[in-house]
Amino acid sequence: MGIVKDIIGGFMLGTVLTSIIVIIIATVFFTATLFIVSMSSNLVFGIAPDPNWAVLAAAIISVGSIMTGSFGTR
């Protein structure tokens, strides 16, 4: 029973740590994408976008990029 408990505990710890790392990386990626969307809109069109639309655009781009990266060839 001790070996099984160690293996399951190790998998759980690895899963939790991996999930935390993925959430941190996704948050950083979303923030960078939001900055790029806001800055490029201001540079190209000369106006700042409504914050709601900027967040929506950054969210769609981030989800698309993360999903595409997860479906890549292995």
Secondary structure, 3 states (H helix, E strand, C coil): CHHHHHHHHHHHHHHHHHHHHHHHHHHHHHHHHHHHHHHHHHHHHCCCCCHHHHHHHHHHHHHHHHHHHHCCCC
